[in-house]
Amino acid sequence: MLLTITMKGKNTENLGYLLHKNPCRPQLFDLSFGKAYVFYTEVSDTRTTAALLLELNPIDLARGKLGSKDGGLFDYVNDRPYVSSSFMSTAINRVFSTAMNGKCTKFPELAENDFDFETTVYNLPVKTQKDFVKDVFTPLGYEIKMRESVLDEKFTEWGESCYIDLTLCGNVKLSDMLNHLYVLIPVFDRQKHYYMNEDEMDKLLRHGEGWLAVHPLRNAIINRYFYKKKGYADKMIARLMENEAEETTVNEEISQKKISLNTQRMEAVKKTVLASGAESVLDIGCGDCKLTALLLHESQIKKITAADVSVSVLEKAKQRLNYDKMPLYLKNKLTLIQASLMYKDERFRGFDTACVIEVIEHMDLQRIPFFEKVLFGSAKPKTVILTTPNKEYNENYPTLEKGALRHSDHRFEWTRAEFQAWCEHICKEFNYTIEYQNIGETDEKYGSPTQMGVFKICV
């Protein structure tokens, strides 16, 4: 049984701090059902991979009847030592418990940030549920990759194996990803290696906090998790519905601290788009279409066009949106286009609101005047919502070197004064007004991590 976690981007050796596992020292953990090994297959500034390997003895399993199902020969000849099942979930909880709880002792801020992760679960037993795999993980913000194989290369007529190597890619918090895996891996196997009782519901509430209750396949996930325990499944669904109602009364300030900066940013932009009265929206530099996905389900929005210069990024966004299976009424709203922000494009015209979310800092400074003319001079949307990092706030990130930028692809980052000076220039040059908003927890000295400008065209 094997699980790998890869962190990509910059300063990826910080994965060791996040997992509380030293990259220079392999570690061994004794579990009730075998041994777990943690080691790193690669460590660098830009890419670091940690591996969790489980070693189970089939004879020990049979003697202890762990995972036993039918008795007899099954106790000795089965797939239990090789597939990712509840054994893997238990090992994740045992070996990475601190990381799952969202704690990083040496650099606490790391645990609160989203990073570019790629995790692979090997030999996940999905049988004929490959579409279900996508439906389960895509709403959580992951790009899905599945490596399939035939049962036996010498006997191809036997067909495909019922196991896949599942790779999840996404910008997420490590704790969120580990909790997703902990809950969802057993959903595909359904054969728990331990006796289930009512304590399992408390465990599921804890590890599913913040995402399970709102998952579109919540009931299916819970019914599969409590396979052949329908009474527990029904109770669990009822408890989640009660908790969801209670959460609406929780103090917003406390709740906000638990939400990642990216989520806060997207929600703030969505709220501003709707408040503008927009019925048509242009998502410029859409990336993985997180904002587009949020707006698509709003009845107020009749038309949304997502544009990016990269064809491959648009293809990934299409997969993330589950475009091929999208209901027709949503598909009719949506247009995905490949376009450059540096050139005038007739397809950019006629929109109520344009959103430029964390895009401008990826441009070379000398190219920004071209972008200004394309968006504000040619497209001329009624409202433009633009967000960008606040460079001053970087002082609150101890792991960021002095003067360094938050992302390796950023060409620059503006201070609040620099951003406001640019906004004033836009208003004067293209006849717009401007309002400023802060996104994220505000520091008294350095401001908020994200600054947002809302431009309104003067009629």
Protein Blocks (a to p, Z undefined) as FASTA:
>chain_A
ZZddddehehklmmmmmnopafklccddddfkbccddddfbdcfkbccddddddddfklm
mmnogoiangpjllmnccklmmccfklmmmmmmmmmmmmnopafklmmlmmpccdddddd
ehiaekjmmmmmmmmmmmnopacddddddfblklmmnopafbdcddddddddfklmmmmm
mmmmmmmnopacbdcdfklmmmmmmmmgoklmmpmklmmmmmmmmgoilmlmmmmmmmmm
mmmmmmmmgcfklmmmmpcfklmmmmmmmmmmmmnopabdcdehklnommmmmmmmpmkl
mbdcdddfblklmmmmmmmnommlgcfklmmmpccddddfkbccfklgoiabdcdehklm
mpcfklmmmmmmmmmmmnopabdcdddddfklmmmmmklcghiafbfkbgbdcdfklmmm
mmmmmmmmnopadddddedjddfklopfbdcddddddZZ
